Amino acid sequence: KQVTTRIAEADAEMHVRTIVSPLDGTEIMECLGIGPGRVVGEAKEYLINAIIEGRLSAHDKEAARRSLLAWRAGAAS
């Protein structure tokens, strides 16, 4: 690959790594009424993907809670 392509890919990857969930693990557990476990990690991943895809703002906790509840309802069915 060309150097410029590799630099662009590395830059994009670094920016993705800096994106954090609007809700921390404790907030996710409270929102979903669950305890620690793999679902908390899956929920964080879901929220981060929603930010990357432009469906959610990184700082909108209320929208994150609504989105998370809808995600959980869909995952349960």
C-alpha positions, -999 to 999 in steps of 0.1 A, spaced: 0 0 0 10 35 -5 23 54 26 -5 80 23 -31 52 24 -16 36 54 -14 70 72 -51 77 65 -61 43 77 -41 46 109 -55 81 115 -91 68 111 -84 39 134 -70 63 161 -101 85 159 -123 55 163 -104 45 194 -111 79 210 -149 75 207 -164 65 240 -199 55 250 -221 84 263 -230 60 292 -205 43 314 -209 7 326 -227 18 358 -252 39 338 -258 11 314 -265 -14 342 -289 11 358 -306 18 325 -311 -19 317 -316 -31 352 -288 -56 350 -256 -65 368 -221 -67 355 -215 -91 326 -210 -94 289 -243 -75 280 -227 -43 295 -198 -46 270 -222 -54 241 -243 -24 251 -212 -1 251 -202 -15 217 -237 -8 204 -236 28 216 -202 34 201 -213 20 168 -244 43 169 -221 73 173 -198 61 145 -228 56 122 -241 91 131 -273 78 148 -263 91 182 -244 121 196 -215 112 219 -227 136 246 -265 129 246 -270 106 275 -308 108 273 -309 97 236 -283 70 245 -307 56 272 -336 56 248 -315 40 221 -302 14 245 -337 5 257 -348 0 221 -317 -21 214 -324 -43 244 -361 -47 235 -350 -58 200 -323 -81 213 -347 -98 236 -372 -107 208 
